[in-house]
Structures are given as C-alpha cells and as structure tokens.
Amino acid sequence: MISPEQVFLIVEPVDMRWGTDRLSQQVQSQLHRPPCDGTAYGFTNRARSRLKLLIWDGTGVWLCQRRLHRGHF
C-alpha cells in the first residue's frame, strides 16, 4: 500500500495526455523537488474535472487518474 508522507498539488493546469516523464519534469521545474522522494504530486486539467496523482513507491512510479462526470475538484 502506498502512503506518502506529503501531498503537493501543482496549481497550474496540465495536459492530461502527459505521462509520468512529462509530469516528473513539471515537479522538477516548478517545485525544484525530485519526483521520487516518496511524496505524492497531484495535477489537474483546466476544467478541474480530472486529477492525476504521481507517486513513487520505492520501486517505481504510480500514475493514477480520476475523472469526474459532474462537478470539479
């Protein structure tokens, strides 16, 4: 089970087609943090109807996505 110590939300919307490599670059360039430090990083689209979560679990990267059919985050 993944249980990050911290969760950061990148407030600038991102393209939801981006994968782990591009989102990892965003963490490095915007937060100046390594994406594999045990922290979870959240990203949303412009409409705030989708959320992606990038998490390093010690052996690899998890990229989870949630889409709302109504409302927004």
N, C-alpha and C positions, 0 to 999 in steps of 0.2 A: 504494500500500500504506500502511496506517495503522500507525504505530509511535509510540505515546505515550511520552513521557518518564517519566511516573509513572502508577501504577495505584492507585486508592483503592477499598477495599471498604467500603460502608456496612453496618455490622453489624446494624442494626435491620432486621428483615424488612419487605418491602414487598408490596403487592398487585400481582401480576404482570399485571393488566389495565391498569396505569398505562402511559402512553405517554411520549414524550420531554418534553412540557411538565411533567407532574407530577414525573417523575424529576429534571428540571433544577431544579425548585423544591426538591426534597429536598437536592440538592447545595448549593444556596444557603443553605438554612435550617440544615442540620446541619453542614456543613463551612465555611460562610462563604467559599466559593470560587465563581468564575464557571465555569459548566459548559462554556464554550467556550474554555478555556485550554490545550488540547492534551493534557490529562490524560484517562485513561480512568477511568470510575467504574463499579464493579460493585455489583449489587443481587441479593439472594436472597429467596426466599419463606421462610415459617416452617419448612417441612419441609426446606429446603436442597436440594430436588430440582430447582430451576430457578435459572438465573443470567441476568441481563440486564446487558449492558455498554453504556454510553452513552459515545460517543466523538465529539469534534469533530475533523474532518479538515481544517479551514481553509476549507471552502466550505459545509459543512452538518454535520448531526448524524447519526451512525450509531447505530442501536439494534439490537443483536444479542441473540439469545436462545438458550439451550441448555437442553434438558430431559433429565434422566437418567431412564431407565426403572427402573434399580435403583441403590440406594445414594444418597449425598448428597455435596454439596460440603463 
